[in-house]
Amino acid sequence: MSDLRSREFSYPSYRVRRPNLLGGALCLDFINTVEWRGAPVHGDRLVSYDELLIWAESAGTIDRKSASGLAARARARPDRATAALAAAIELRETIAALFSASAPRAPLLERLNDWLARAPERKRIAASAGSYAWAASDAAGDLAAPLWPVAWSAADLLISGRAARVRACTDKSCGWMFLDTSRSRRRRWCSMEGCGNRAKSRRHYRKRRGA
């Protein structure tokens, strides 16, 4: 399990501040549940199984009815909910390392393949918020249900030929990942409104101080 939590700060619940889904692929949005991944102090948004469910519903990996049922099951079996959250974070960090150019891929692929081997069959497609994704069959009540579409998304992206378009935000403190679908393939920021504007403000400040 990752040690990201040893140096973290708190963020509002996803109920208050909804996930910013700008990765361009479900698995990349899941990686981005860590705020300021590249900084010495991080903000992990998955601080409870409930937060995982809120993210999953927002991202479309489960619907509201499934989220409600899983929340009730988690309250009844908090030990299993804790284990499911730990597994979610392990999957997230495996995927994050897989899409990092400096990471050795063989053991990471083995971990992802373990997830895929345990996943239920993909027998149907579900619609959510105007997009479509594979839905797990026979996964009702499985506390790992929100994670199967994430694992499938990582596998699909790896074999799609688009993995080379995965980028990390130019702001190294941010560390968010995204799929660069720009025509020039020169997208630099996770978001121009966020990190892009902060970089522009810093450049302007340094220029004024230099003057």
C-alpha positions as MATLAB code, in Angstrom:
seq = 'MSDLRSREFSYPSYRVRRPNLLGGALCLDFINTVEWRGAPVHGDRLVSYDELLIWAESAGTIDRKSASGLAARARARPDRATAALAAAIELRETIAALFSASAPRAPLLERLNDWLARAPERKRIAASAGSYAWAASDAAGDLAAPLWPVAWSAADLLISGRAARVRACTDKSCGWMFLDTSRSRRRRWCSMEGCGNRAKSRRHYRKRRGA';
ca = [
       0.000    0.000    0.000;
       1.211    3.515   -0.821;
       2.726    5.745    1.867;
       1.051    8.854    0.446;
      -1.045    9.245    3.584;
       2.027    9.788    5.778;
       2.389   13.330    4.421;
      -1.013   14.672    3.529;
      -3.444   17.466    4.237;
      -7.220   17.429    4.311;
      -9.653   18.433    1.587;
     -13.431   18.846    1.794;
     -15.527   15.766    1.115;
     -16.410   14.986   -2.473;
     -19.978   15.718   -1.355;
     -18.934   19.352   -0.984;
     -16.291   19.631   -3.683;
     -17.136   17.262   -6.518;
     -14.391   15.417   -8.413;
     -12.722   17.352  -11.211;
     -12.824   14.768  -14.000;
     -10.444   16.147  -16.589;
      -8.122   13.195  -17.226;
      -9.814   12.103  -20.440;
      -9.886    8.467  -19.279;
     -11.502    6.910  -16.221;
      -8.265    5.390  -14.944;
      -6.510    8.765  -15.158;
      -9.327   10.460  -13.255;
      -8.846    7.796  -10.586;
      -5.114    8.582  -10.385;
      -6.119   12.202   -9.861;
      -7.872   11.466   -6.575;
      -4.578   12.608   -5.018;
      -4.218   16.389   -4.907;
      -0.703   17.759   -5.430;
       0.713   14.282   -6.021;
       4.151   15.671   -6.881;
       4.477   17.901   -3.804;
       6.086   16.915   -0.473;
       2.636   17.281    1.137;
      -0.305   15.573   -0.607;
      -4.056   15.613   -0.287;
      -5.585   12.161   -0.653;
      -9.300   12.493   -1.398;
     -10.034    8.797   -0.795;
     -10.026    9.014    2.985;
     -12.936    6.605    3.465;
     -14.956    4.025    1.573;
     -17.824    6.532    1.421;
     -15.571    8.979   -0.419;
     -14.664    6.220   -2.879;
     -18.376    5.653   -3.530;
     -19.026    9.373   -4.076;
     -16.143    9.532   -6.553;
     -17.309    6.352   -8.303;
     -20.860    7.641   -8.720;
     -19.557   10.976  -10.054;
     -17.223    9.178  -12.472;
     -19.963    6.789  -13.594;
     -18.490    3.482  -12.456;
     -21.621    2.797  -10.370;
     -25.113    4.281  -10.309;
     -26.875    5.885   -7.341;
     -28.812    2.748   -6.432;
     -25.620    0.644   -6.392;
     -23.793    3.293   -4.371;
     -26.570    3.301   -1.761;
     -26.515   -0.493   -1.479;
     -22.726   -0.630   -1.186;
     -22.750    2.120    1.456;
     -25.179    0.061    3.561;
     -23.050   -3.054    3.100;
     -19.925   -1.119    4.100;
     -21.596    0.129    7.287;
     -22.549   -3.446    8.141;
     -19.008   -4.742    7.496;
     -16.560   -1.909    8.239;
     -13.620   -4.331    8.202;
     -14.379   -5.265    4.605;
     -14.915   -1.627    3.677;
     -11.474   -0.772    5.091;
      -9.915   -3.608    3.080;
     -11.720   -2.467   -0.085;
     -10.432    1.087    0.374;
      -6.868   -0.183    0.847;
      -7.236   -2.250   -2.337;
      -8.532    0.819   -4.184;
      -5.488    2.849   -3.196;
      -3.167    0.007   -4.182;
      -4.853   -0.180   -7.605;
      -4.608    3.588   -8.004;
      -0.887    3.655   -7.263;
      -0.252    0.677   -9.553;
      -1.961    2.486  -12.423;
      -0.174    5.751  -11.636;
       3.187    3.979  -11.770;
       2.227    2.148  -14.979;
       1.677    5.417  -16.783;
       4.878    6.927  -15.414;
       7.629    6.605  -18.010;
      10.281    5.959  -15.364;
       8.525    2.983  -13.761;
       9.516   -0.647  -14.499;
       6.364   -2.071  -16.047;
       6.578   -5.867  -15.737;
       5.656   -6.199  -12.018;
       3.060   -3.438  -12.388;
       1.426   -5.220  -15.305;
       1.358   -8.366  -13.203;
      -0.560   -6.516  -10.481;
      -3.021   -5.090  -12.994;
      -3.451   -8.523  -14.551;
      -4.281   -9.894  -11.084;
      -7.130   -7.382  -10.905;
      -8.330   -8.280  -14.389;
      -8.233  -11.985  -13.557;
     -10.506  -11.411  -10.536;
     -12.878   -9.076  -12.357;
     -16.341  -10.287  -13.373;
     -17.219  -10.595  -17.040;
     -18.033   -7.530  -19.076;
     -21.416   -8.407  -20.504;
     -23.126   -5.064  -20.830;
     -22.519   -1.379  -21.379;
     -23.965    1.213  -19.015;
     -24.734    4.857  -19.747;
     -23.856    7.550  -17.234;
     -23.902   11.339  -17.613;
     -23.801   11.162  -21.398;
     -20.916    8.681  -21.605;
     -20.698    4.909  -21.790;
     -18.642    2.334  -19.928;
     -18.464   -1.389  -19.335;
     -20.550   -2.561  -16.402;
     -19.644   -5.520  -14.222;
     -21.984   -8.502  -14.360;
     -22.899  -10.377  -11.174;
     -21.110   -7.768   -9.033;
     -24.039   -6.604   -6.901;
     -22.925   -6.233   -3.308;
     -19.228   -6.602   -4.144;
     -17.414   -3.772   -2.351;
     -14.815   -3.817   -5.153;
     -17.525   -3.139   -7.769;
     -16.554    0.554   -8.224;
     -13.003   -0.520   -9.103;
     -13.594   -3.017  -11.914;
     -14.320   -0.326  -14.544;
     -11.148    1.493  -13.433;
      -9.021   -1.614  -14.007;
     -10.683   -2.190  -17.398;
     -10.062    1.438  -18.327;
      -6.347    1.110  -17.543;
      -6.086   -2.084  -19.600;
      -8.028   -0.589  -22.510;
      -5.857    2.529  -22.529;
      -2.651    0.489  -22.463;
      -3.613   -1.580  -25.499;
      -5.368    1.198  -27.417;
      -2.202    2.762  -28.797;
      -3.023    5.973  -26.903;
      -0.891    5.298  -23.820;
       1.890    7.394  -25.370;
      -0.480   10.361  -25.149;
      -0.720   10.180  -21.361;
       0.916   13.248  -19.854;
       1.586   14.579  -16.393;
       0.824   18.207  -15.655;
       3.824   20.451  -16.324;
       3.476   21.743  -12.779;
       5.491   18.983  -11.128;
       3.875   19.668   -7.757;
       0.462   18.942   -9.258;
       1.239   15.525  -10.738;
      -2.237   15.052  -12.237;
      -2.367   12.940  -15.389;
      -4.404   13.438  -18.539;
      -4.817   12.078  -22.044;
      -3.475   14.606  -24.524;
      -6.016   14.649  -27.361;
      -4.856   17.986  -28.747;
      -3.991   18.036  -32.442;
      -0.459   19.275  -31.765;
       0.063   16.847  -28.857;
       1.536   19.735  -26.872;
      -0.945   20.068  -24.015;
       1.034   21.016  -20.919;
      -1.422   21.543  -18.082;
      -4.036   19.378  -16.427;
      -6.219   22.460  -16.696;
      -5.506   25.884  -18.157;
      -7.935   27.392  -15.648;
      -5.993   25.906  -12.708;
      -2.317   25.085  -13.086;
      -1.987   26.971  -16.368;
      -3.251   30.239  -14.886;
      -1.143   29.791  -11.739;
       1.974   29.387  -13.899;
       1.025   32.459  -15.899;
       0.573   34.466  -12.686;
       3.958   33.310  -11.359;
       5.669   34.343  -14.600;
       3.980   37.733  -14.476;
       5.032   38.204  -10.835;
       8.659   37.283  -11.548;
       8.709   39.606  -14.552;
       7.415   42.525  -12.465;
       9.941   41.840   -9.699;
      12.737   41.675  -12.276;
      11.648   44.981  -13.708;
];
